[in-house]
């Protein structure tokens, strides 16, 4: 069987693109686990209870089980082997790239068969997307597999949609649409269960459906397309509006006063994303963007209005233009930001939000270059023109992945380019703490706290308190009020959690825990009205500190209240305490409650329950 030379050339080009991407990303695979990797993947340590632990995370409203199942399949590599996790992220990145190539091939074949240059669009855009430096943190930051998996299933859905639409545009009965609807929704649901913004796949379906097949489509197809996309999207927007009004604290945690302020801030963020896609600057790229400030003041709001006017102008142009490539490219970029760059109380800026969105600007860039060069009818000029972004992206990706391959180099890279980022400094100090370089950690934090950006932040004071305690120095216990802003809630929760671990593990020995309990109590009061997981986590940790001090009066109510929101090991501590206190009925009550907690798959917990059962019998002279 002979293979079409054009097809053979395309797939050989794709193989080269994949090989270059693997080569460029390889230096970064030796890098460490980072920041949110630990909080999201710690469940892998509970080997005997992984099924339950998968759904005990706090990531998104649906718990993102598909992503966490993929992590669970690598549980034997946690926490010693980040290379294996990053390698699978890269493999999945290549799989998304393959699907992008297939989708673009389908689109170009449907739009302009007569254009001899169209055959280059799919492979060039795919290559530029695969090696774009803006995706470095998505591929090499393990926890961002959620983003990659959601994109993978989204692209599967879009490829399926384009293929099945060829038959549906001529369908003359609604019965013909039942199975494709079921399959398409099933794929989108898997994407959503990887990460919630998978629901935005409905937008590209609407865009591609109306842009490619609409003129030749029968009325049945047009009605079906609107029904399967518009109705669910309206429900999503209703949810977003309700979510934006749920709690002001959620906005304050992210550094915003209101939904309006976040929306204003996102105008500038969206234009910055576009600049980073077309003219990337790797010095700005990081996983920490808490130094992206919220819009405040007349001048900044003026800039925000101008930014949104530019965005609205682009959207109006996209809706009115007859050039399908420009329409699809512009709308594609903005629809993928409809959730994370909207009114929802999320952080202001992250590069991974452009994982699929970047495809739109890259498509326009390549299309316009090819369109310009087509008039000259010179392929050498095409190669020369496209070599500019190719060289730029490859050199920058190579530099960035080399930095990502070494934790200390990466930390200093971020510190140099983001000196006012709280999380960057915390990450740097924690690096030294993990390596038992307490003196270096203390010196770095002490120097940083001289600057106004850091000296008034309570979470840095708690971190300094932890380090002084570990070093055996006298700790500062000046009581300060706890107030809400982006620099306090999330980061203060993290530092108080680490302080609790230090105390419980005896790595921080205090003569008095009065100040510690003051911090925990005040922070709990602040979070109580939210009912968030942070409230129950802080309550739980303070309860264990009281338990260590044998203050059962305070410890047991805290542990009982936080039990349902924390791991079942809390119940073991409660049972043991009631046995010690000589309360057989309460001990038996908690034993029965814990036994019903679906523990049949957890041999470790079952064995600990048996130990407590024996302890109960020895203490009271009869079985539970």
N, C-alpha and C positions, 0 to 999 in steps of 0.2 A: 504494500500500500504506500503510495507516494504522498508526502505531506506538502501542502501548499507552502512554497518558499516564503511568502509573506508572513504566514502564521508561524513558521519555524523561526524566522527572524525575530518576531515579536516575543516568542517565549524564550529564546536565547537571551534577548535583551532583558527580559524579566529576571532570568537566572543571574545575569550579571548584576542587576539592581539589588537583588537579595544578597548576593555575595558581598557587594560593597557595604550594604547596611550591616551585615554580620561583622565584617572586618572593622568598621568604624565603631560599633557598639561594644566589641569584645573587651577593650581596656576597662570599661565601666562595670563589667560583670563581676569583677573582684572586689567591688565596694561592699560596705557593711549594710546591715539593717539600720533604718533611720527613724527617729521620732515616732510618727503614728504607726509604724510597723509593729512596735512593741505593744501598744495598747490594743491593736486590732488582732494580732496574731498570738497573744499570750494564751488564748484558749487552746492552742495546739499542745500546750504542756499537760493538759488534762487528757491523757491518752485514752483512759477508760471511759470517758464520757463525752466523746467528740460530737455525736449526733445532737445531744441536748445543747452543748456549748455553741454549736454553729448558730443556733437561734437565740443565744443569750447576749449577742453583741448589740451595740447601740448605733449601728450604721444604717441610717435611713429608716423610713417607716415600714418597709417590708423586710428588713434585716439582711437583705442582699445574700440570700442563701446560696445562689449559684457561685458567687465569688468565694464565699467562705468554704463551700464544698471543695472548690479547686485548691484552696489553701490546705484544707484538711488532708487532701490526697498527698500532700508533701509534709505531713506532720513529722516524719522521721528526720527531715532536714532542719527542723526548728530546734534550737535557735543557732546551731553551729554552722549552718551552711547557706548563707544568703546567696551564694553563686547559683545554686539550683533554682531558687525562686526567681532570680533575675533572668536566668536563662529561659525559663518558661515564659516570662513576660516578653522576652525578645521573640521567641517562637510565635507567640500569639500576635505580636506586633506584625510579624511577617505574614501571618494568616490574614489579618485585617488588610494588609497591603495587597495581597492576592485578590481579595474580594473587591477592593477598590478598583483594581485593574480590570476585573471582569465587569463591574458595573459601568465604568467609563467606556469600555469597549461597546457595551450594549447601548449606551446613550449616544455615542458618536455614530454608530451604525444606523440609528433611528433618525438622526438629525440631518446629516448631509453626506450621503453616500458618494456624491460626485466629487467631493473635496479630497484630493490625493494626500493631503497633509493630515487629514483626520486620524489616520492610522498611528500617527506619532503622539497624539494627545494623551491617550491612555497610559502608555508606558512612561512618558516624560513626567506627567503629573504624579503617577504612582512613585516613581523614583525620587522626585523632589520631596514628596510626602514622607517616604520611608526614611530619608536622611535629614529631615528638617530638625535643627537643634532644639526647637520649641518642644519637641516630644521627648527630650532626654529625661526629664523628671517623671514622665508618665511611664516610660519603659523601665528605668533603673530604680525607681522608687517602688518597692515591692507592693505596697498596699494599693497603688494605682492600677493594679490588675483589674480592680472593679471597673475602672473606666475602659480598659482594653476589652474586657469580656463583653461589656454592654455594647461597645462599638462593633465587636465581632458579630454578635447576634443581630444587631441592627443592619449591618451590611448583608448578612444572609437573607434577612427579610426583604431588603430593597432589591437584591438580585432576583429573588423569587418573584417579587411584585412585577418587575420589568418583564420577566419571562412569561408569567401567566397572563399579563395584560394583553399580549398579542392575541390570545384567544378570547379574552373577555370583552374586548372592544367591539366584537361582532356578535356577542351573545344576545339572544332575543327572549330570554326568560330569566327571572331572578333565581331560579333553582340552580342555574349554572354557577352562581356566585357563592353558594353555601360553603363548599369545601375550601375554595381559595381563601375565603374570609376566616374560616376556622384555623387554617394553617398559618396565615399571616398574623392573626392575633396571638396564636400560640408562640410564634417566634418572638413577637414583640414583648409578650409576657416574660419570656426567658430573659430578654434584654433588660426589662424592668427589674427582674429579680437579681440581676447582676449589679445594676445601679439604676436609680429611679429615673434619671433623665433619658432612659431608653424609650420612654413614652413619646419623646420628641421625634421618633422615627415616623410618626404619623404625618409630620410636616413635609419631609422629603417625599413621602408617598404622594401627598397632595400636589406638591410642586412638580414632581416628575410626571405624574399622571396627567396633569393639565397642560404641561409644556410639550410633552412628546406625542401623546396619543389623542389629545382632546379633539382635534379637527376631524379625525376619521372615526371617532368613537360613536357608538350607538347611544341613545338616551339612557338605556339600562345601565351602561358602564358609568356614565356621568353621574347618575343618581347614586349608584353604589359607591363611587369614589368619595362623594361628599358625605354620605351617611357614615362610612367607616372611619372617616378622619375628623370631620368637623364636630360631630356630637361628642366624641371622647375628649377632644381638645378643649371644648367649651367647659366640660366638667373639670379638666385640669386647671383651667384659668379660674374657675370658681373656687377650687381648693386653694390656689395660690393667694387669692384675695382674702379668703378666710384665715389662712395661715399668717398673712401679713398683719392681721388684726388680733392675733391670739394673745400676744404678750409683748409688752415693750422691752422686757428684760432680754428677750432673744435678740433684739436689735442692739441693745446696750452691750451685750456680750461680744458683739462683733464690731463695736466701735461706732455705731450709728444711733442717732436720736430717734429716727422714724423711718418708715418705708420710703417716704419721699426723698429723704437724704440719701438713702442707699441707691435709689433709682438715679438720682442726680450724679452720684459718684460713678455709676456704671457707664455713663455716657463717655467719660474720659477713658475708662478702662477698655471699652470696646475699641475705641480708636487706637489705643496703645497696643492692643492685641493685633490689630491689622498691621501696624508698623513693625511689630516683632515678627510677623509672618513674612512680610515682604522684605524687610531690612532687619534681620535679627541681630540683637546685641546680647551675646552670651553672658556678659558681665551682669546683666540685670536678672538673668534666669536663676531661680532658686525655688525651693519648696516653701520658703517663708516670705510672705509678702505683707506682713502686719505693719510694715512701714509705708504701705499705700494708704494715705490718710483720707478720711471721709471729707466730702465737700463741705466747706464752711466759709462764711464771709461773702460779701458781695462780688468780689473779683472771681472767686472760684465758682460761685453759682453762675456768673456770667459765662465763664468758660464751659460750664456744664450745659448751659442752654445752647451755646454754639455747637458743642459736640452732638447734642441730640438733634439739632437742625440739620447737621451734616448727615447723620444717620437716617433721619426721615427722608431727606432728599435722595439718598441712595436707594431707600426702599421704594419710594414713589417711582424713581427711574426704573427699578427692576420690574415693578408691576406694569409699567407702561411700555417698556421696550419690546420690540419684536425679535431682538437677538436672544435666542434661547440660551446660549452659553452665558451671556452676561446676566440674564434673569436667574438662571439656576445657580450660578456662582455667588451672586450677591445674597440671594435669599437663603442659600445653603449656609453661609457663614452666620447670618443673624438668627436663623431658627434654632441652631444648636446652642445659642446663648439665652433662649427664651426663659429657661428656669433659673440657671445659676447666675445670670447677669440681669436679674429682674428685681422685683420688690421683696423677694424672700430674704429672711435674715441670715445670710451667709457671709463668709469673708469676702472682702472686696475684690480680690485678684488672685487667680491661680492659672498657671500655664496649661495644666491638664484640661482645662475647659475648652481648649482649642484642638483637642485630639482629632475630632472629625470636622470641626468648624473650619480648620485651616485648609481643608480640601477646596473650599469655595474660592478664596483668593488665589490659590495656586492654579486652579483651573482657569481662572480669568487671565492670570499672568501668562501662562503657556498659550492659551487661545489667542490673546492679543499679539504675542510675539509671532506666532505662526501666521496669523492673519496679515500682519505687516510684511513678513518675509515672503508670503505667498505672492504678493504683488511683484516682488523682485524675481520670483521663481528661481531661487538659488539656495540649494540645500546647505552649501558651505556656510552661508550667512546664518542660516538657522542653527547650525551646530555652534558657530562662534557666539551667537546671541545667548543660547541656552547654557553655554559653558560658564557664563558669568555667575548666575545663581547657583549652578551645580558646584563650582569651585568654592563659592562663598559658604554654602551650606555644609559641604564636606569638611572643609578646614575648620569651621567653627564647631561642628559636631565632634570632630576628632579631638580638638582641644578640650571640649567640655567633658567628654566621656573619660578622657585621661584623668581629669580632675576628680570625677566621680569614682574612680577606681581606688582612691585612697582617702580614708575618712579625715585624717588630719589636714591634708591638702584641700579637701572639699570645705572643711570648716573655715579655714583661713581665706579661701576664695569668697565664701559667703560673707565673712566678717569684713573683708576689704570692700566689698561692693554694697553691703547692706549694714553699715555700722550702727544705724538707729533701730534695727529690728530686734525686738525683745526675744523672739523665738530663736533667732540666730545666735544671740549671746547665750541663752539658756542651753541650747544644743552644744555650744562650745564648752561651757562650764561642765555640763553633764559628761562630755567626752573625757575630760580630765578626771572627773569623779569616778567614772567607770574604770579608769586605768589607775586608780589609787594615787593620782597626782594631786593631792589635796592642796599643796602649796601653790601649784600653778593655777588651780581652779580659784583659790582664794585671791590670788594676786590679780587675775583677770577680772573677777567680779568687783573687787575693791576699786580697781582703776575705772571700770565702766560706770560704777555708781557715783562717780564725781560729776558725770554729765547730767544735765537737767532732764534728758529723755528717760533716765533710769533711776535717779536718786529717790524719787517720790513713789516708785512702784512697790507696792507691798509684797508682791511675789518675789522680787529680788531681795527684799529684806528677809523673807522666809528662807530663801536659798542661802543667804549669808549666815542665817541662824543655824541652818543644817551644817554648813561647812565648819563654822566655829565649834559646833558641838562635836563633830567628828575629830577636829583637831585638839579638842580638850580645852579650848579657850573659853573665857567668860562670855556668855551669850547676852546680847542686848534684848531686854524684855520690855521695851517701851510699848505700852498698849496704844494701838492706833485704830481709828474707826475703819471699817471695811466698807468701801463704796463700790458701785457698779460702773465698770467701763471695760473696754476690750482687753486692757492690760491686767485686769484683776480676775474676773470670773474664771475663765478657762485656764489661765496660767497659774492662778492661785490654787485652784483645785489640784493641778498637777503637782505643785510644790508641797502642798499639805499632804497629799497622798504619799509622796516620797519621804516626807518627814515622819509620817506614821510608820512606814516600812523600816526606816532607820531605827526608830524607837523600839519597835517590836522585835527587830533583829539584834538589838543591843549594840548597834554600830554608832548610836548616838545616846550617850548616857547623861541624863539630866538629874540634878539634885531635886528639881521641882518641875512638874508638868503643868503648873498653873497657867502659864502663858500659852502653852500649847492648847489647853482646853478652852481658853478664852478665844483663840483664833478659830478653832473648830466650831465652837458654839455660835460665834458671831456669823461665821460663814454659812452655817446651817440655817440660821434665821433668815439670811438673805435669800437663800435658795428654796426655802420651804414652800413658798407660794407657787413655785414653778412645777414642783413634782418631778423634776428632771432626774436623770440617773446620777448626776453629780451629787444631788442632795442625799440620796440613799447611800452612795459610796462614802461620802464624808461621814455620815451618821454611823455607818458600819465600822469605819476605821477608828473613829473616836470611841466607839463601843469596845473594840478590841484593846485599845490603850487603857480604858477603865478596867477591863477584864484582867489585863496584865498587872494592874495595881490592886487587884482583888476588891475593887469598888463595884460590887455586884448590883447595888441599888441603881447606879447610873448605867452600868454596862448592859444589863439584860433587856431593859426596855428599848434601848437603841438597837441592839442586835435583833430583837424580835421585829421591830418596825422595818428594818432594812432587809429582813430575811428573804422576802419574795423577790426583791430586786437585785440580789447578790447571789453568789454561788452557794450551794447547799451546805458547804463546810461551815457556814455560820451556825446552822442547826446543830452540828456536832458540838460546837463550843457551848451552845445553850444547854444541851442535854448534860454535858460534863459538869457545867456550873450548878445545875439543879441537883445533880447527884452529890456534889461536894457540899451544897447547902442543906442537904437532908430533906429534899422536897420530892418524894417518890411520884406523887400524882402529876406534878408539872413535868418531871423528867420523862415519865411514861407518855404524857400527852405529846411532847415534842418528838419523842422516839417514833411514835405512830405516825406523826405528821411527816417526818423525814422519810420513813419507810415507804410512804405512799408517793414519794416525790420522783417516781419513775427511775429508781436507782438500780433496777435489775441489770442494766448494762454497765454498771460501774462497780467492778470488783473491789477497787480500792476503797470506795465509800462503804460498800457492804461489809468489808472486813473491819473498818473502823466502827461501824455500828455494832458488830459482834463484840468488839472489845468493850464498847460502852455497855452492852447488854450484860457482859460478865461483871463489869465494874458495878453495875446496878445491883446484880444479884449478891455480890460480895458485900455491898454497902447496906442493903435492906433485908437480906436473907430470903428473898423470893424473886421469881422471874417477873419481867415486865408483862 
